Amino acid sequence: MDRKPAGGKGRGRGLGLLSFPQVSGGSLLCAVLLGAAALGIGLLAFDRLVLPGNGRADASRLYDYVYAQGKSENVDFVTNNMSDDGHLCFGSSEWYVSKNRVSMCPQAVFGENNAGVDMTYIGEGYDQSLWQAIAAGAYGSSGKVRNRKVMVVVSPQWFFKGSGDEGKFYTKFSYSLYRACMQSAQLSDQTKAYLRRRCSELGIDAQRLAAASHDTPLDAINDAAFAAADSWRLRSQIPNIVSLAPTKSAIRASGQPTGEPDWDTLLASAEAEGQAACTNNDFGVYDEFWEKNHTYDPELFQNFDDASDEYADFACLLQVCREVGFEPLVCILPVHGQWYDVSNVSSDERQRYYEAIRETCQKAGASYADFSPYEYERYFLCDTVHPGWKGWVRIEQAFYDFVNGNDDEYLTRAGGR
């Protein structure tokens, strides 16, 4: 047998170098194509066989009243599973108040009965006006929302110094919702430009903003990838949403109309329940909240005069509603008057805020329910921020009357009616 001398030039020997078989260009291309096909098949199988779909879920449950991560961003799931009487209600952390804390919350008053009105919760904590504007654009442009009367619950905290917690917007940004806005045929170019600029100012990656708008052919390709990834993320959260959805009550399941709720009886029950829940403080907030948070005072020395961006975002939200054909009722929550007094936020300061919100509504031709006179009503709030026993009853009554065209002491309808 012939041998090559050590250190010779035999192929693949010598200095310990590895040898690889020669591959033709055609074979390499074939391998790449086969690999891409295998990846595509795998992703398709993951999409079809592993992830739940956005279609109809368990019909024995109510999905309007679920407060859960990922629900509000998933337009297809929400619209496929909201009740026939459901009306979109855009807000934030007030939706976390369940019947375990306040038995007059919407889940109980509307959800357990057949009053002809349901409130479909949209939003989570730290979702402010810009997030709501994007969500309203996405839902309004979907073609799947039958009931066009909606509610917007405005939180005073959004309008604190520096526009509240707008710095958290990048953590709340939803590509799916934003994409639907940018690709909507109903939203004007001016409104889209405003939303894009504000998203950019609040830290959203320029590549995502460009993709949603299909600035270039490459951006359109990126959009498909971003959209698929976000869809998979949202669909992975559906099992948790379903598990949190309340089971329909026997009355609800029967489908028999229950008529308008008895508001006077509900208010009397609210007084009694609030009194029983608030025993260790003079502020009318529930005991556990007081024990944990009575030394926490984010309202201290606040004002409502340094939030120009948030006021502009709120005006944009109402403009989006107009462009997509929503008829909004703006719910103006009161601050906790007694708490704000000790936090050195003057009554004059608060009244300027309420007036700014009313003026914005009037300019936009939007109806509003003004609850600012209830700053000092005990049990309107259950803590220093969120609606409580009496507050929910009053809000529900106002929305019920708005939907049904009834007269209501809290309502100022579009045009001042």
C-alpha positions in Angstrom: 0.0 0.0 0.0 1.4 3.4 -0.9 1.6 6.0 1.8 1.9 9.7 1.7 4.7 10.9 3.8 3.8 12.7 7.1 3.2 16.3 6.4 2.6 15.6 2.7 0.0 17.0 0.6 -2.6 14.3 0.7 -6.1 15.7 0.6 -7.6 16.1 4.0 -4.5 15.1 5.9 -1.4 17.0 6.8 -2.0 19.6 9.5 -5.1 17.9 10.9 -7.5 19.7 8.7 -11.0 18.2 8.2 -12.2 17.4 4.8 -15.7 17.9 3.4 -17.2 16.3 0.3 -17.6 18.6 -2.6 -21.2 19.8 -3.0 -22.5 21.2 -6.2 -24.4 24.4 -6.3 -27.6 22.5 -7.4 -27.4 20.1 -4.4 -26.9 23.0 -2.0 -29.9 24.8 -3.4 -31.9 21.6 -3.1 -30.9 21.2 0.5 -31.8 24.7 1.4 -35.2 24.4 -0.3 -35.9 21.1 1.5 -34.9 22.6 4.8 -37.2 25.6 4.2 -40.0 23.3 3.3 -39.5 21.2 6.4 -39.5 24.4 8.5 -42.7 25.6 6.8 -44.4 22.3 7.4 -43.3 22.4 11.0 -44.6 25.9 11.6 -47.9 25.0 9.8 -48.3 22.0 12.1 -47.6 24.1 15.1 -50.1 26.7 14.0 -52.9 24.2 13.2 -52.3 21.4 15.7 -50.8 23.0 18.8 -52.2 26.5 19.1 -55.9 27.0 19.9 -57.9 28.9 17.3 -59.7 32.3 17.6 -63.1 30.8 16.9 -66.0 30.2 19.2 -65.0 28.9 22.6 -67.0 27.1 25.3 -70.5 28.5 25.0 -71.3 27.9 28.6 -69.0 30.8 29.6 -69.0 34.6 29.3 -66.0 36.2 27.8 -67.1 39.8 27.9 -66.1 40.2 31.5 -62.7 38.6 31.5 -59.7 40.7 32.6 -56.6 38.8 31.4 -53.4 39.4 29.6 -53.7 39.1 25.8 -57.5 39.1 25.6 -58.0 42.7 24.5 -55.3 42.6 21.8 -57.0 39.6 20.1 -59.7 41.2 18.0 -60.7 37.9 16.4 -61.2 36.1 19.7 -63.0 38.9 21.3 -65.4 39.6 18.4 -66.1 35.9 17.9 -66.9 35.4 21.6 -68.6 38.6 22.8 -72.3 38.4 23.5 -74.9 39.6 21.0 -75.7 42.4 23.4 -72.0 43.2 24.0 -70.7 46.8 23.7 -67.0 47.5 23.7 -65.9 49.3 26.8 -62.4 50.7 26.6 -60.6 51.3 29.9 -57.8 50.0 32.1 -57.4 48.5 35.5 -61.0 49.2 36.7 -61.9 46.0 34.8 -60.0 44.0 37.4 -62.7 44.7 40.0 -64.6 41.4 40.2 -67.8 40.4 42.0 -65.6 39.0 44.8 -64.7 42.5 45.7 -67.8 44.5 44.5 -70.9 42.4 43.9 -72.5 45.3 41.9 -69.8 45.1 39.2 -70.8 44.7 35.5 -70.0 41.0 35.6 -72.9 40.5 38.1 -75.4 43.2 37.2 -75.3 42.6 33.4 -73.4 39.4 33.0 -75.6 37.3 35.3 -78.8 38.6 33.8 -80.3 39.3 30.4 -80.8 43.0 30.5 -80.1 43.5 26.8 -76.8 45.2 27.5 -73.3 43.7 28.1 -70.0 45.5 28.7 -67.2 43.9 26.8 -64.0 44.8 28.6 -61.1 46.1 26.5 -57.9 47.2 28.2 -55.6 46.5 31.1 -53.7 48.5 33.7 -51.4 51.2 32.3 -53.4 51.4 29.0 -53.9 55.1 28.4 -55.5 57.2 25.7 -53.0 56.3 22.9 -53.4 52.5 23.5 -57.2 53.0 23.6 -57.1 55.0 20.3 -55.2 52.2 18.6 -57.5 49.5 20.0 -60.6 51.5 18.9 -59.2 51.8 15.4 -58.4 48.1 15.2 -61.8 46.9 16.5 -63.8 49.6 14.6 -62.1 48.6 11.3 -62.5 44.9 11.8 -66.0 44.7 10.3 -67.0 42.4 13.2 -68.4 44.8 15.8 -72.2 45.0 15.4 -73.0 47.3 18.3 -71.5 50.7 17.6 -72.2 52.4 20.9 -69.2 52.0 23.1 -67.8 53.4 26.3 -64.5 55.0 27.2 -63.6 55.1 30.9 -61.1 57.9 31.4 -58.8 57.7 34.5 -57.6 60.9 36.1 -54.2 59.3 36.7 -53.5 59.4 33.0 -53.3 63.1 33.2 -50.9 63.4 36.0 -47.5 65.3 35.6 -45.7 64.0 32.5 -48.9 62.4 31.1 -49.2 59.8 33.7 -47.5 56.5 33.0 -47.1 57.0 29.3 -43.5 55.9 29.7 -44.8 52.4 30.1 -46.4 52.4 26.7 -43.6 50.5 25.0 -44.4 47.6 27.4 -48.1 47.7 26.5 -47.7 48.1 22.7 -49.6 45.6 20.6 -48.3 45.0 17.1 -51.6 43.3 16.1 -53.7 46.2 17.1 -51.3 48.8 15.7 -51.1 46.9 12.4 -54.9 46.8 12.0 -55.0 50.6 12.4 -52.3 51.3 9.9 -53.9 49.0 7.4 -57.4 50.3 8.0 -59.3 51.8 5.1 -61.4 53.9 7.5 -58.7 55.8 9.3 -57.5 59.0 7.7 -53.8 59.4 6.7 -53.6 62.3 9.2 -54.8 60.1 12.1 -52.4 57.3 11.1 -49.5 59.8 11.0 -50.4 61.0 14.5 -50.5 57.5 15.9 -47.2 56.5 14.2 -45.5 59.6 15.5 -46.6 59.1 19.0 -45.6 55.5 19.0 -42.2 56.5 17.8 -41.9 59.1 20.5 -42.7 56.5 23.1 -40.0 54.1 22.1 -41.6 51.7 19.6 -39.0 50.2 17.2 -38.9 51.9 13.8 -38.7 48.6 12.0 -42.1 47.5 13.4 -43.7 50.8 12.6 -42.4 50.7 9.0 -43.6 47.0 8.7 -47.1 47.8 9.7 -47.4 50.5 7.1 -45.6 48.5 4.3 -43.2 51.3 3.7 -41.2 49.1 1.3 -41.5 45.6 -0.1 -39.1 44.4 2.6 -41.3 46.0 5.2 -44.3 44.1 3.9 -42.4 40.8 4.3 -41.4 41.8 7.8 -45.1 42.6 8.5 -46.1 39.1 7.7 -43.4 37.7 10.1 -44.3 40.1 12.9 -48.0 39.5 12.5 -47.6 35.7 12.6 -45.4 35.8 15.7 -47.9 38.1 17.5 -50.8 36.0 16.5 -49.1 32.9 17.9 -48.4 34.8 21.2 -52.0 35.8 21.5 -53.4 32.4 20.7 -51.1 30.8 23.3 -52.9 32.9 25.9 -56.4 31.7 25.0 -56.6 28.7 27.4 -56.0 31.1 30.3 -58.6 33.5 29.1 -61.1 30.6 28.8 -60.3 29.3 32.2 -60.9 32.8 33.8 -64.3 33.3 32.0 -67.2 33.1 34.4 -69.7 30.3 33.8 -73.1 31.6 32.8 -75.7 31.8 35.6 -78.9 29.8 35.3 -80.8 33.0 34.5 -78.3 34.0 31.9 -78.2 30.5 30.3 -82.0 30.5 30.1 -82.0 33.5 27.7 -85.2 34.9 29.3 -85.1 38.7 29.4 -84.8 40.1 32.9 -85.5 43.8 32.0 -83.8 46.9 33.3 -81.9 46.4 36.6 -83.5 47.8 39.8 -81.1 50.7 40.3 -82.5 51.9 43.6 -82.3 48.4 45.1 -78.7 48.1 43.8 -77.7 51.4 45.4 -79.2 50.4 48.7 -77.2 47.1 48.6 -74.1 49.1 47.5 -74.4 51.3 50.6 -74.6 48.2 52.9 -71.9 46.3 51.2 -69.5 49.2 51.1 -70.1 49.9 54.8 -69.3 46.3 55.7 -66.1 46.3 53.6 -64.7 49.5 55.0 -64.2 49.4 58.8 -60.6 50.3 59.6 -60.4 53.8 58.0 -62.3 57.0 57.5 -61.9 57.2 53.7 -64.5 54.6 52.7 -61.9 52.2 51.0 -61.9 48.5 51.7 -59.9 47.2 54.6 -57.3 45.2 52.8 -56.4 48.1 50.6 -56.0 50.4 53.5 -53.8 48.0 55.4 -51.4 47.6 52.5 -51.4 51.0 50.9 -52.4 53.8 53.3 -48.8 55.0 53.4 -48.5 55.0 49.5 -49.5 58.3 48.1 -48.7 58.8 44.3 -51.3 61.6 44.3 -49.2 63.8 46.6 -48.7 67.3 45.1 -49.9 66.1 41.7 -51.4 68.4 39.1 -53.2 68.0 35.8 -51.5 70.9 33.9 -48.5 69.0 32.6 -50.1 66.4 30.4 -50.4 68.0 27.0 -49.5 64.8 25.2 -52.2 62.8 27.0 -54.9 65.4 26.3 -53.9 65.3 22.6 -54.0 61.5 22.7 -57.4 61.6 24.2 -58.6 63.9 21.5 -57.2 61.5 18.9 -59.1 58.6 20.6 -62.3 60.4 20.0 -61.3 61.2 16.5 -60.6 57.5 15.8 -64.1 56.6 17.2 -65.6 59.1 14.8 -63.7 57.8 11.8 -64.5 54.1 12.4 -68.2 54.8 13.2 -68.2 54.3 16.9 -70.5 56.4 19.1 -68.6 56.8 22.4 -69.9 57.5 25.9 -67.0 59.0 27.8 -67.1 58.0 31.5 -65.5 60.8 33.6 -64.5 59.2 36.8 -64.2 61.4 39.9 -61.1 61.5 42.0 -61.3 60.5 45.7 -62.0 64.0 47.0 -61.1 63.3 50.7 -57.8 61.5 49.7 -56.9 64.3 47.2 -57.5 66.9 49.9 -54.9 65.3 52.2 -52.6 64.8 49.1 -52.6 68.6 48.5 -54.3 68.5 45.1 -56.6 71.4 45.3 -60.3 71.4 44.3 -59.6 74.1 41.7 -56.9 71.9 40.1 -59.3 69.0 39.9 -62.1 71.1 38.4 -59.8 72.4 35.7 -59.1 68.7 34.7 -62.8 67.8 34.6 -63.5 70.9 32.5 -60.7 70.0 30.1 -62.2 66.5 29.5 -65.7 67.9 29.0 -64.4 70.5 26.5 -62.6 67.8 24.5 -65.8 65.7 24.4 -67.8 68.7 23.3 -65.4 69.6 20.5 -65.4 66.0 19.3 -69.2 65.7 19.5 -69.0 62.9 22.0 -71.4 62.1 24.8 -70.2 61.9 28.3 -71.3 60.8 31.8 -69.8 63.2 34.3 -69.4 61.8 37.7 -67.2 64.5 39.1 -69.9 65.7 41.5 -69.4 62.4 43.4 -65.8 63.1 44.6 -67.0 62.9 48.2 -69.7 60.2 47.8 -68.6 57.4 50.2 -68.4 54.0 48.4 -68.4 55.5 44.9 -64.8 54.2 44.8 -63.7 51.0 46.5 -60.1 52.3 47.0 -58.5 55.6 46.0 -58.7 55.0 42.3 -61.2 52.3 41.1 -65.0 52.4 40.9 -66.7 50.6 43.8 -70.1 49.7 45.1 -72.1 52.8 44.3 -69.8 53.9 41.5 -70.4 50.8 39.4 -74.2 51.1 39.9 -74.1 54.7 38.7 -71.8 53.9 35.7 -73.9 50.9 34.7 -77.1 52.9 34.8 -75.6 55.7 32.7 -74.4 53.2 30.1 -77.7 51.3 30.0 -79.6 54.6 29.4 -77.1 55.7 26.8 -77.5 52.4 24.9 -81.2 52.6 25.1 -81.7 56.3 24.4 -83.2 57.0 27.9 -83.0 60.2 29.8 -80.3 60.1 32.5 -79.2 62.6 35.1 -75.5 61.8 34.5 -75.5 62.1 30.7 -74.7 64.9 28.4 -75.3 63.6 25.0 -73.5 64.7 21.8 -74.7 68.1 20.9 -75.5 69.0 24.5 -78.7 67.0 24.6 
